[in-house]
Amino acid sequence: MTGFHVAQVNVGRIVAPLDGPELADFVAQLPEINALADHAPGFVWRLVDDGGADSTGLRPDDNDGRLLINCSTWESVEALEDFAYHTDHLRVLSRRREWFQRMEGPHQALWWVPAGHRPSVAEAMERIAILGERGSGPDAFTFRDRYPAPAAIS
């Protein structure tokens, strides 16, 4: 254990209002997928809105009412990757083009936080901006271009 957890953020612009019929299937699957994450090996925390079930009530950009955010922390990149790509989460992820517009620039970022830290929406959005401005590095990276936890750097 390094004393650090990996944080992840992803944002997406929905194709229609969240309460519309176009998003009904996506919204219906949220409780199942969130519960799957909550019980996944290596899961630590996920961002929720005031309703406490998910983060769909949060808007990371005041000028874009259709931009949704998801943010969580995990014990390791491998635990996050296992959840994202080797559970039923992948079934939902594979349908993302039905519910989300294609984004220009980065829409996901990973970074290391001290164990117990809970990233804010502003911090998470800053990491996406860092990835867009500087590319992958220790402050913001991707699954394809990973950086070790700070305690692991020699």
For each residue, the residues with C-beta under 8 A, 3 or more apart:
1: 75 115
2: 149 150 151 152
3: 114 115 149 151
4: 112 113 114 115 149 150 151
5: 44 73 74 75 76 112 113 114 115 116 117
6: 73 74 75 76 77 80 110 111 112 113 149
7: 71 72 73 74 110 111 112 113 117 119 124 127
8: 70 71 72 73 74 80 108 109 110
9: 69 70 71 108 109 119 124 125 127 128
10: 69 70 71 107 108
11: 60 67 68 69 70 103 107 108 125 128
12: 67 68 96 99 100 101 103 107
13: 64 66 67 68 100 101 103
14: 17 18 23 66 68 99 100 101
15: 22 23 98 99 100 101
16: 20 21 22 23
17: 14 20 23 66
18: 14 23 27 56 68
19: 23 27
20: 16 17 23 24
21: 16 24
22: 15 16 99
23: 14 15 16 17 18 19 20 26 27 99
24: 20 21 27 28
25: 28 29 95 98 99
26: 23 29 30 92 95 98 99
27: 18 19 23 24 30 56
28: 24 25
29: 25 26 32 33 92
30: 26 27 33 34 53 54 56
31: 34 35 53 54
32: 29 35 36 88
33: 29 30 36 37 88 89 92
34: 30 31 37 38 46 53 54
35: 31 32 38 39
36: 32 33 39 40 83 87 88 89
37: 33 34 40 43 46 72 83 89
38: 34 35 43 46
39: 35 36 43
40: 36 37 43 79 82 83 87
41: 79 82
42: 74 75 76 78 79 80 82 83
43: 37 38 39 40 46 72 74 75 79 83
44: 5 72 73 74 75 115
45: 72 73 118
46: 34 37 38 43 55 70 71 72 73
47: 55 58 69 70 71 72 118 119 121 124
48: 51 52 53 54 55
49: 52 53 54 55 56 57 58
50: 57
51: 48 54 57
52: 48 49
53: 30 31 34 48 49
54: 30 31 34 48 49 51 57
55: 46 47 48 49 58 68 69 70 71
56: 18 27 30 49 68
57: 49 50 51 54
58: 47 49 55 68 69 121
59: 62 64 65 67 68 69
60: 11 67 69 121 124 125
61: 64 67 125
62: 59
63:
64: 13 59 61 67
65: 59
66: 13 14 17
67: 11 12 13 59 60 61 64
68: 11 12 13 14 18 55 56 58 59
69: 9 10 11 47 55 58 59 60 121 124 125
70: 8 9 10 11 46 47 55
71: 7 8 9 10 46 47 55 119 121 124
72: 7 8 37 43 44 45 46 47 80
73: 5 6 7 8 44 45 46 113 117 118 119
74: 5 6 7 8 42 43 44 77 79 80 83
75: 1 5 6 42 43 44 79
76: 5 6 42 79 80
77: 6 74 80 81 110 143 146
78: 42 81 82
79: 40 41 42 43 74 75 76 82 83
80: 6 8 42 72 74 76 77 83 84 110
81: 77 78 84 85 86 143
82: 40 41 42 78 79 85 86 87
83: 36 37 40 42 43 74 79 80 86 87 89
84: 80 81 87 89 90 93
85: 81 82 89 90 93
86: 81 82 83 90
87: 36 40 82 83 84 90
88: 32 33 36 91 92
89: 33 36 37 83 84 85 92 93
90: 84 85 86 87 93 94
91: 88 94 95
92: 26 29 33 88 89 95 96
93: 84 85 89 90 96
94: 90 91
95: 25 26 91 92 98 99
96: 12 92 93 99 100
97: 100 102
98: 15 25 26 95
99: 12 14 15 22 23 25 26 95 96
100: 12 13 14 15 96 97 103
101: 12 13 14 15
102: 97
103: 11 12 13 100 106 107
104:
105: 132
106: 103 109 128 131 132
107: 10 11 12 103 128
108: 8 9 10 11 128 142
109: 8 9 106 124 127 128 130 131 140 141 142
110: 6 7 8 77 80 140 141 142 143 146
111: 6 7 127 138 139 140 141
112: 4 5 6 7 138 147 149 150
113: 4 5 6 7 73 117 119
114: 3 4 5 117
115: 1 3 4 5 44
116: 5
117: 5 7 73 113 114
118: 45 47 73
119: 7 9 47 71 73 113 123 124 127
120: 123 124
121: 47 58 60 69 71 124 125
122: 125 126
123: 119 120 126 127
124: 7 9 47 60 69 71 109 119 120 121 127 128
125: 9 11 60 61 69 121 122 128 129
126: 122 123 129 130
127: 7 9 109 111 119 123 124 130 131 139 140
128: 9 11 106 107 108 109 124 125 131 132 140
129: 125 126 132 133
130: 109 126 127 133 134 137 139 140
131: 106 109 127 128 134 135 136 140 141 142
132: 105 106 128 129
133: 129 130
134: 130 131 137 139 140
135: 131
136: 131 140 141 142 144 145 147
137: 130 134 140 141 147
138: 111 112 141 147 150 153
139: 111 127 130 134
140: 109 110 111 127 128 130 131 134 136 137
141: 109 110 111 131 136 137 138 145 146 147
142: 108 109 110 131 136 145 146
143: 77 81 110 146
144: 136
145: 136 141 142
146: 77 110 141 142 143
147: 112 136 137 138 141
148: 152 153
149: 2 3 4 6 112 152 153
150: 2 4 112 138 153
151: 2 3 4
152: 2 148 149
153: 138 148 149 150
154:
